[in-house]
Amino acid sequence: MIVTIIGNLIDMLLKRQEIITSDDIKALLKRLNMQVSDEELARALIALEIHKKVYVRRVKREGRDVFQISRRR
């Protein structure tokens, strides 16, 4: 279920921008009052990448992992 929700949010955000970050997704989930841990978010992003929905790239920012998500071409 969480993969579906995150996938729908990513589709919505990627219509506006070419690249989004996991921080963008967390902010939107916070507005929806959904608590998702970093591990759950990472697993959902990996699942979406395996199913060829998006590209996911891990970047270190301020000593923590941030994921950059872009649309598959």
C-alpha positions in Angstrom: 0.0 0.0 0.0 2.8 2.4 0.9 4.5 1.8 -2.5 1.3 2.7 -4.3 0.9 6.0 -2.3 4.5 7.0 -2.8 4.3 6.1 -6.5 1.3 8.3 -7.0 2.9 11.2 -5.1 6.1 10.8 -7.2 4.0 10.8 -10.4 2.2 14.0 -9.3 5.5 15.8 -8.3 7.3 14.7 -11.5 4.7 16.4 -13.6 5.9 19.7 -12.2 9.7 19.0 -11.9 12.2 16.8 -13.7 14.0 15.7 -10.5 12.6 15.5 -7.0 14.2 14.5 -3.7 13.1 12.2 -0.9 12.7 15.4 1.2 10.0 16.6 -1.1 8.1 13.3 -0.7 8.6 13.4 3.1 7.2 17.0 3.2 4.1 16.0 1.2 3.6 12.9 3.4 3.9 15.0 6.5 1.1 17.3 5.2 -1.1 14.3 4.7 -0.4 13.2 8.3 1.3 10.0 7.2 4.3 8.8 9.2 6.8 6.9 7.0 10.2 6.0 8.2 13.3 6.5 6.1 13.7 2.7 5.8 10.1 2.3 4.5 10.6 5.2 2.0 13.9 3.7 0.8 12.2 0.3 0.3 9.4 1.8 -1.6 11.7 3.7 -3.9 13.8 0.6 -4.6 10.6 -1.3 -5.4 9.5 1.5 -7.8 12.9 1.4 -9.5 12.9 -2.4 -9.8 9.5 -2.1 -11.6 11.0 0.5 -13.9 8.8 3.4 -12.9 11.6 5.8 -11.8 15.4 6.2 -11.6 16.7 6.6 -8.0 20.1 7.9 -7.1 21.5 8.2 -3.6 23.3 11.4 -2.6 24.9 12.4 0.6 23.6 15.8 1.9 24.6 17.2 5.3 25.8 13.7 6.4 22.6 11.9 5.6 21.3 10.0 2.6 18.9 11.8 0.3 17.4 10.1 -2.8 17.0 12.0 -6.1 14.2 10.6 -8.2 13.7 11.2 -11.9 11.3 9.8 -14.5 12.3 6.9 -16.8 12.7 7.9 -20.4 
